[in-house]
Amino acid sequence: MGVEIPDVDPLSDKTVPSYSFYGSSGAMDAAYSKFRKVMVLLAQLAEIETSVYRLAVQIRKTHRRVNALEKVVIPSNRADIRFISDVLEEGEREDFTRMKMAQKKTKK
């Protein structure tokens, strides 16, 4: 039971722009560079958001299991333990009574 955490590899900075350097200005290069940085940050954000969502889902599932144990299974087991203890105590009392009766018969 584990949670898969995504690992997103950001885009490499070594990719060559798909536009012509001759027909574009320096502002286009700056915009392209900033866009690449934004894409890397978006990839990291998506990784973190997905991780948080998956962990939240797993925590919710675990919380449901804990509630089921606390509200259903443990009380049921306690009732079973109480019943078994009562049966064993009753058996011990019966044995004690039989032993006393046997002692009385042997003394007579």
C-alpha positions in Angstrom: 0.0 0.0 0.0 1.9 2.9 -1.3 1.3 6.2 -3.0 2.9 6.8 -6.4 4.4 10.2 -6.5 4.9 11.6 -10.0 8.4 12.7 -11.0 8.2 15.1 -13.9 11.3 15.9 -15.8 11.4 19.5 -16.8 12.1 20.5 -20.4 15.8 20.7 -21.3 17.2 24.1 -21.9 19.2 22.9 -24.9 16.3 22.9 -27.3 16.7 25.3 -30.2 13.8 27.8 -30.7 11.6 26.9 -33.7 11.5 30.5 -35.0 14.1 32.2 -37.2 16.6 34.4 -35.4 16.9 36.6 -38.5 13.2 37.6 -38.6 12.7 38.1 -34.8 13.8 40.7 -32.3 15.6 40.3 -29.0 12.3 40.7 -27.2 11.2 37.5 -28.9 14.2 35.7 -27.5 13.5 37.1 -24.0 9.9 36.0 -24.2 10.9 32.6 -25.4 13.4 32.3 -22.5 10.8 33.4 -20.0 8.2 31.0 -21.5 10.6 28.1 -21.1 11.1 29.0 -17.4 7.3 29.2 -16.9 7.0 25.8 -18.5 9.5 24.3 -16.1 7.7 25.9 -13.2 4.3 24.6 -14.5 5.7 21.1 -14.7 6.9 21.4 -11.1 3.6 22.8 -10.0 1.7 20.0 -11.7 4.0 17.4 -10.0 3.3 19.0 -6.6 -0.4 19.3 -7.1 -0.7 15.7 -8.3 1.3 14.5 -5.3 -0.8 16.5 -2.9 -4.0 15.2 -4.4 -2.9 11.5 -4.4 -1.7 11.9 -0.8 -5.0 13.5 0.2 -6.9 10.6 -1.4 -4.8 8.1 0.5 -5.2 9.9 3.8 -9.0 9.9 3.3 -8.9 6.2 2.6 -6.8 5.5 5.7 -9.1 7.7 7.8 -12.1 5.7 6.7 -10.3 2.5 7.6 -9.3 3.9 11.0 -12.9 4.9 11.6 -14.2 1.4 10.6 -11.7 -0.1 13.1 -12.6 2.2 15.9 -16.4 2.1 15.4 -17.0 -1.5 14.2 -14.2 -3.9 14.5 -12.7 -3.0 17.9 -16.1 -2.8 19.7 -17.1 -6.2 18.1 -13.8 -7.7 19.3 -14.4 -6.3 22.8 -17.8 -7.9 22.9 -16.3 -11.2 21.8 -13.6 -11.0 24.4 -16.2 -10.2 27.1 -18.3 -13.2 26.0 -15.3 -15.6 26.0 -14.3 -14.3 29.4 -17.8 -14.9 30.8 -17.9 -18.4 29.4 -14.4 -19.3 30.8 -15.4 -17.9 34.2 -18.6 -19.9 34.2 -16.6 -23.0 33.4 -14.2 -22.3 36.2 -17.1 -21.8 38.7 -18.7 -25.1 37.5 -15.3 -26.9 37.9 -14.9 -25.4 41.4 -18.5 -26.5 42.3 -17.8 -30.0 41.0 -14.5 -30.2 43.0 -16.3 -29.1 46.2 -19.0 -31.7 45.6 -16.4 -34.4 45.0 -14.6 -33.4 48.2 -17.8 -33.7 50.2 -18.5 -37.1 48.8 -15.0 -38.4 49.6 -15.3 -37.1 53.2 -18.6 -39.0 53.8 
